């Protein structure tokens, strides 16, 4: 499991950006981390 998903589950954090070697995405309102992981 990814750290972002664990952090959201444990403490309710909001992920606003993610990046890897192919690019990045950002949303000031927060990303749907489960959808991001599924898309990856």
Rosetta blueprint (number, residue, H / E / L):
1 X L
2 X L
3 X H
4 X H
5 X H
6 X H
7 X H
8 X H
9 X H
10 X H
11 X H
12 X L
13 X L
14 X L
15 X L
16 X L
17 X E
18 X E
19 X E
20 X E
21 X L
22 X L
23 X E
24 X E
25 X E
26 X E
27 X L
28 X L
29 X L
30 X L
31 X L
32 X L
33 X H
34 X H
35 X H
36 X H
37 X H
38 X H
39 X H
40 X L
